[in-house]
């Protein structure tokens, strides 16, 4: 019986991860709204929901990264001399814009990592635990 409840709970959480409202997710798996909110008050359930959302976001990010490579190829193709000038201009602007944003993001990430490492190195040992 516990396995059955766990599966329903996972289905409920998955519905939430996909964007359903609590009431809709509860109805979709056949539990009451009250049960849904009681489950969501449980720290272990909250942690599981957070982990599921994080995993979903990571998968989406990976898919976008892969799609990004194809998008760059498309933009480079649109820059070809046989394309109309407005198409080439639009592709060039997009490439420059996205390139600058990516560079800024990489720089910011590196600077943030350096600052975090510096803060960690000066933090007293007792506070690290």
N, C-alpha and C positions, 0 to 999 in steps of 0.2 A: 504494500500500500504506500509506503514511503517513496518508492521509486515513481509511482504514478503521480503523487503530489509534486515531486521534483520536476517531472516532465511538464506538468501543467504550469508550474512556477516558471520554468525556463521559457515555455511558450508565451506566457504573460510578459516576461521581461523582454523577449524578442520582439513582441508587438510594440512595446514601449520604445525599444531601440529603433524600430522602423518608423516611429513618429506618431503612433496612436496615443490618444489621450488615455488617462488611467481608466476612465469609465468604459471606453471603447475596447481597450485591451482586456479588461476584466470580462466584459460581455463576450468577446471573441473566444475566450477559453472556458467560459461557463462558470465563472466565480462571481461572487457579489462584490459590489463596490467597497463595502466595508472590509471584506477579506483582502482586497487589493491594497487598500490603504494600510491595513494591519501588516501585510507583507512588506510594504515599502517603509514602514517604521523600523523594521529589523535591520540593524547595521550590516549583517552578513548579506542580506538581499540588496541593500543599497550598494555595497561593495561589488557584488556580482553585476548589477546593472551598470555601474561605472566601468567595470572591466569590459563588459560586452560592448558598451558604447565606444570605448577606447579602441578595441579590436576592430570594430566596424570603421572607425575613422582611419585607422592605420591601413586597412585594406583599400579604402577609397583613395587615400593619399598615394598608395602604390599604383593604383590603376591610373590616376591622373598623371603621375610621373611618366608612366609608359605612354600614355596618350600624348603627353607633352612632346615627346620625341617625334612622334608622327606630325604633330602640329607644326613643329619647327621645320620639318621637311616640306610641309605644305607651304609655309611662308617663304621658304627659300625657292621653291618652285614658282611661286607667284612673283618673285623678283626677276624672273627670266626676262630677257630682252623682248621676247615675242608677246609679252603681256601688255595690255594698255597702260599708259602712264598712271592713271588713277589707281589701278590695281597694284602696280609696282610701288607707288608711293605709300599706299595703305599697308602693304607688307613690310616695307622698310620701317615705317613708324612703329608698327607692332613689334618688330624684331628689336628695335632700339628700346622701346618702352619696356618690354618684358625683360630684355637683357639688363637694363639698369635696375629694375625691381629685384631681379634675381641676385645681382651683385650686391645691392643694398641689404637684402635679406641675409646673404652669406656673411657680409661684413658685420652686420648686427649680431648674428648668431655667434660669430667668433669673438667679438668684443664682450658679449654677455658671458660666454664660457670663461674668458679670461678674468672677468670681474668676479664671477662665482668662485673660481679657483683662488683668487686673491683673498676674498672674504673668508673662505674656508681655511686658508693658511694662517690668517691672523686671529681666527676665532679660538678662544681658550679651549684646551682639550676637554675640560669638564662639560662644556656646552655641546660637544659633538655627540654625546651619548644621549 
